[in-house]
Amino acid sequence: MAAVINDISKIDPPRSWPAADKGRFKSLPYDLQVYVEKHDRDREKTRRRAQNEAGQARQALKAIQEPAETPNGNNEPQPAA
């Protein structure tokens, strides 16, 4: 019965599931398929958001750690006037 409903609903197994288990997903009851698919989608969004935030934090840290470029175009300090 679940396989028939899955054929109609076209809910794909989560990408994070191993290929060997994707066939098993189609045998789950429809309500569990909906729950698992939504949970996996939300998890992926959270993971991508965390990766983006980490990348932004790395860039901000790098900008803080790099010496500011001086007016003569290099990173050497200017001689005192």
PAZAPA-4460 file (N, C-alpha, C; in steps of 0.05 Angstrom, whole numbers, plus 32768, in hexadecimal, padded with zeros to 4 digits):
% residues 81
    n_x    n_y    n_z   ca_x   ca_y   ca_z    c_x    c_y    c_z   seq   type   mol
   8010   7FE8   8000   8000   8000   8000   8011   8019   8000     1      M     A
   8026   801A   8011   8038   8031   8012   8045   8036   7FF7     2      A     A
   804C   8021   7FE9   8059   8025   7FCF   8046   8032   7FBB     3      A     A
   802D   802B   7FBC   8019   8037   7FAA   8016   8054   7FB0     4      V     A
   8014   805B   7FCA   8011   8078   7FD2   802A   8087   7FCA     5      I     A
   8042   807A   7FCD   805B   8087   7FC6   805C   808C   7FA8     6      N     A
   8051   807A   7F98   8051   807E   7F7B   8040   8097   7F74     7      D     A
   802B   809C   7F83   801A   80B3   7F7E   8027   80CC   7F89     8      I     A
   8032   80CB   7FA2   803C   80E3   7FAF   8057   80EC   7FA5     9      S     A
   8067   80D9   7F9A   8081   80E0   7F8F   8094   80EC   7FA3    10      K     A
   8093   80E3   7FBD   80A6   80ED   7FD1   80C0   80DD   7FCD    11      I     A
   80D6   80EC   7FC8   80EF   80DE   7FC4   80FD   80D9   7FDE    12      D     A
   810C   80C3   7FE0   811B   80BD   7FF8   812F   80D4   7FFE    13      P     A
   8135   80D9   8017   8149   80ED   801D   8163   80E8   8010    14      P     A
   8170   80FD   8007   818B   80FA   7FFA   819F   80EF   800E    15      R     A
   819C   80F4   8027   81AF   80EB   803B   81AE   80CD   8040    16      S     A
   8199   80C0   8037   8196   80A3   803C   81A8   8094   8029    17      W     A
   81B5   807E   8033   81C5   806D   8021   81B3   8061   800C    18      P     A
   81BE   805C   7FF5   81AF   8051   7FDE   81A1   8037   7FE6    19      A     A
   81AE   8027   7FF6   81A2   800D   7FFE   8188   8011   800E    20      A     A
   8185   8027   801C   816D   802C   802C   8158   803C   801E    21      D     A
   815E   8047   8007   814A   8058   7FF9   8131   8047   7FF0    22      K     A
   8135   802E   7FE9   811E   801D   7FE2   810C   8019   7FFA    23      G     A
   8119   8017   8012   8109   8013   802B   80F8   802B   8030    24      R     A
   8101   8043   8029   80F2   805C   802E   80D6   805A   8021    25      F     A
   80D6   804F   8009   80BC   804D   7FFA   80A8   803A   8008    26      K     A
   80B2   8029   8019   80A0   8016   8027   8095   8022   8041    27      S     A
   809F   8039   8049   8095   8046   8062   8079   8051   805D    28      L     A
   806A   8053   8072   804F   8060   806F   8052   807D   8066    29      P     A
   803F   8086   8058   8040   80A1   804C   8046   80B7   8060    30      Y     A
   8039   80B6   8078   803E   80CB   808B   805B   80CB   8095    31      D     A
   8067   80B4   8097   8084   80B2   809F   8096   80BC   8088    32      L     A
   808E   80B6   8070   809E   80C1   8059   809E   80DF   8059    33      Q     A
   8087   80EB   805E   8084   8108   805E   8096   8113   8075    34      V     A
   8094   8107   808D   80A3   8110   80A4   80C1   810E   809F    35      Y     A
   80CA   80F7   8095   80E7   80F2   8091   80F1   8105   807C    36      V     A
   80E2   8109   8066   80EB   811B   8051   80ED   8138   805B    37      E     A
   80DA   8141   806A   80DB   815C   8074   80F1   815F   8088    38      K     A
   80F5   814C   809A   810B   814D   80AD   8126   814E   80A0    39      H     A
   812A   813E   808B   8143   813E   807C   8147   8159   806E    40      D     A
   8132   8164   8062   8134   817E   8054   813B   8194   8068    41      R     A
   812F   8194   807F   8135   81A8   8094   8151   81A5   809E    42      D     A
   815A   818D   80A1   8176   8188   80AA   818A   8192   8096    43      R     A
   8184   818E   807D   8196   8198   8068   8197   81B6   8067    44      E     A
   8180   81C3   806B   8180   81E1   806C   8190   81EB   8083    45      K     A
   818D   81DE   809A   819C   81E7   80B2   81BA   81E2   80AE    46      T     A
   81C1   81CC   80A1   81DE   81C7   809C   81E9   81DB   8089    47      R     A
   81DB   81E1   8074   81E5   81F5   8060   81E7   8211   806D    48      R     A
   81D4   8218   807E   81D5   8232   808B   81ED   8233   809E    49      R     A
   81F2   821E   80AC   8209   821D   80BE   8224   821E   80AF    50      A     A
   8225   8211   8098   823D   8212   8087   8241   822E   807D    51      Q     A
   822C   823C   8074   822E   8257   806A   8237   826A   8081    52      N     A
   822C   8267   8098   8234   8278   80AF   8251   8273   80B6    53      E     A
   825A   825A   80B5   8276   8254   80BC   8288   8260   80A7    54      A     A
   8280   8260   808E   8290   826C   8078   8292   828A   807C    55      G     A
   827C   8296   8083   827C   82B3   8088   828E   82BA   80A0    56      Q     A
   828D   82AA   80B5   829D   82AF   80CC   82BB   82AC   80C5    57      A     A
   82C2   8298   80B4   82DE   8294   80AC   82E7   82AD   809C    58      R     A
   82D6   82B7   808A   82DD   82CE   807B   82E1   82E7   808D    59      Q     A
   82CF   82EA   80A0   82D2   8301   80B2   82EB   82FF   80C3    60      A     A
   82F2   82E7   80CC   830A   82E3   80DB   8323   82E8   80CA    61      L     A
   8322   82DF   80B2   8339   82E4   809F   833C   8301   809B    62      K     A
   8326   8310   8097   8328   832D   8093   8334   833B   80AB    63      A     A
   832E   8331   80C3   8338   833D   80DB   8356   8337   80DE    64      I     A
   835E   831F   80D7   837A   8316   80DA   838D   8321   80C5    65      Q     A
   8383   8327   80AE   8394   8332   8098   839B   834F   809F    66      E     A
   83B5   8356   809B   83BC   8372   80A0   83AF   8384   808A    67      P     A
   83A8   839B   8093   839C   83AE   8080   83B0   83B7   806C    68      A     A
   83A8   83BA   8053   83BA   83C3   803E   83BF   83E1   8042    69      E     A
   83D9   83E9   803F   83E0   8404   8044   83DE   8415   802A    70      T     A
   83DE   842F   802C   83DA   8440   8015   83EF   843C   7FFE    71      P     A
   8407   8432   8004   841B   842E   7FEF   8417   8414   7FE0    72      N     A
   8401   8405   7FE7   83FA   83ED   7FD8   8407   83D3   7FE2    73      G     A
   8415   83D5   7FF9   8420   83BC   8004   8418   83BA   8020    74      N     A
   8420   83A4   802D   8418   839F   8048   842D   83A7   805C    75      N     A
   8442   83B6   8053   8457   83BF   8065   844E   83D9   8072    76      E     A
   8456   83DD   808B   844E   83F5   8099   845B   840D   808C    77      P     A
   844E   8424   808D   8458   843D   8082   846E   8448   8094    78      Q     A
   8483   8454   8089   8497   8461   809A   848B   8479   80A7    79      P     A
   8495   847E   80BF   848B   8496   80CE   8493   84AF   80C0    80      A     A
   8483   84C3   80C0   8488   84DD   80B2   8499   84EF   80C3    81      A     A
***
